[in-house]
């Protein structure tokens, strides 16, 4: 699916299944106004893998998902790239959250935020991988430009296991960065590497309520 202008009031979905596998779909947005959310791949129940969303211009008022699975399935190797690349001083704006992948089992998803020209803006939170209750492993976020008003999580779960996720920051503005975080459960082996940009707070890993958070790391070359 390619969107290069106009106004879209409903969702934009690269690939969809009520029950089954959604693989290898893509959405590219280079301009226009999108009133709700964008999904590279979406399944009510099943497997969502290797889908992508690339946003290089325009305004998306809702949430962006590389891949979303609603029940107890998996989201693997999905990606979102947001980068204002037009040769002007315009704005690429995301009003909601950004998820590389969201499901019960979430692995290998990634989000990249850049600002080649103009302004790249994300209004809420960025997740490499997210699970309501499950396993979040090996997801990543890379930020080299733009403004993110919310926090950035390599991996996050309301409850479950969050391990081996990462965030790399080399530019841009972010309020808080977490390599991995869980509302309750185990957070292990996540990392944050910062070489530039403006970041309010940095956490290798953390647990909000109950659980453990061993072996997390923060490597900070510079914090401004």
N, C-alpha and C positions, 0 to 999 in steps of 0.2 A: 504494500500500500504506500503510495506517495502523495503527500499533501503539499502543494506549492502556493496556495492562496485560498481566499474565500473564507466563509464562516461555516463551521460544522457544529451543530448543536448537540449531537449524540456522541457516543464513544467511537473511537477508532481502534480496530482490532486487526492485527495481522493474520492470526489464525485462531480458531475456536473449536472446542469439542465439549459436549456435555459429559461424555464418558469415553476416555481414550487418550491417545498421545497427540500432542501438538508440538511439532518439531520443524525448525528451519524457516520460520516465518519472519518477516521484517516490516517495519514501518519507518518511513523517512518523512520528516516534517521540515520544510525549508521556509515556509511562510504561512500566513493565515491565522485565524482565530478559532481555537478549539474550546468549546464551552465545558466539556467534561474530561474524561480520562482517556489515556492511550495505552494499549496493550500490544506488545510484540506477539505474545502467545498467551492464551487464556483457556483453562480447562476447569469445569466444575468439579470433576473427579478424574484423576489420571496422572499423566506425566507431561511436564512442559519443559522442553529442552532446546537449546541452541537457537532461541529466538532473539530478535534485537529491535531496539528503537534508537534511531539517530535523529536528533533535533538540532538543526543549524539555524533556525530562524522562527519567527512567529511567537504566538502566545498560547500556552496551554493552561487553562484555568484549573484543571483537575490534577489527578495523580498520573504518574508515568510508571509503568511496569514493563521490564524486559520480559518476564514471565510470571504468571500468577496461576496457582492451583488452589482451589477453594477448600478441599476436604483433607484427606490424609495421604495424598500423593506427594510428588516431588517436583522441584524446580531446579534444573541443573544447566549450567553453562549458558545462561541467558545474559544479555548485556544491554546497557543503556549508555549512550554517548550524547552529551549536551555541550554544544560549542557554537557560539555565534561566529559563523565564518563569512558572512556576507561582507563585501567590501564597502561598508558604510558604518555609520555610528549608531546603528539601530540596536534593538534589544531582543534577546531571546529569553523569554520569561516562562517559568513553570510555577504555577500558583500553589500546587499541592506537594505531596511527598514524591520521592523518587525511589523505586525499588529495582535492583538488578533482578532478584528473584524472591518470590514469596510462596511458601507452601509449608507442609509439615516436615519434609526433608529438603533441605536447601543447601546446595553445594556448587562451587565453581562459578558463581555468578559475579558480574562486575559492573561497576558504574564509573564512568569517566566524565569529569566536569572540566571544561576548558573555557578560555576566552581568547580566541584568535583575534577578533576585532569587535568593536562595539561593546555591548554589555551582555553578560550571561548571568541570569538571576534565578535562584531557586527559593521559593517562598517558605518552604517548610523543611522537613528532615530527609536525609539521604541514607539509604540502607543498601549495602552490597547484597546482603541476604537477610531475610526476616522470616521467623516462624512464630505463630501464636503459641503453640505448644509442640516442640519437636527438636530437631537437630539442625544446627546451622554451622556448616564447616567449609572452610577454604574459599570464602567469598572476599571480594576486595572492592575498595573505592580508591580512585586516584583523582586528586584535585590539583590542578595547576593554574587555575584562574577562576574569576567569577565571584559572585556573592551568594553564600548559603546562609539563610537567616536562622535555620534550625540547626540541630546537631547532625553529625556524620557518624555512622556506625559501619564498620566493616561487616559485622554480623550482630544480630540482636534477636532475642527470643523473650516473649513474656514469661515462658517457663520452658526449661529444657537444657540442652547442652550446646554451648557456643564455643567453638574451637578453631584455631588456625586461620582466623580471619585477619584482614589487614587493611590499614588506611595509609596512603601516602599523600603527603601534602607538600607541594613545592610552590604554591602561589594561591592567590585568592583570599577571601575572608570567610571565616567559619566561627560560629559561637563556641561549640564544643566538639571534640573528636574522641570516639571510643573505638579501639580495635575490636573489642567484643563486649557485649553487655547482656545480662539476663535479669528478668524480674525475679526469678528464683531458679536455682539449678546450678550447673557447673560452667565456669568460664575459664578456658585453659588455652595457653599458647597463642594468644592473639597479639598483634603488634601494631604500633604506629610509628611511622618514620616521617619526620618533618625536616624539610630543607629550605622552606621559605613560606611566605604568606603571613596572614594575621589570624591567629587562633586564640580564642579566649581561654580554654582549658583543654588538656590532653590526658586521656586515661587509656592505659594499655588494655585493662579489662576491669569489669565491676559487676557486682550482684546487688540488686536493690533490696531484696528481702531476705531470703534463705538460700544458703548454698556456699560454694567455695569458688575462689578465683586465684588459683596458683599459676605460676609460670607465664605471666603476661609481661610484655616488655614495651618500653617506650624509648625510641632512639631519636633524640632531638639535636639536630645540627644547629638550628637557630629557631628561636621563638620570638616573634615581634609583637 
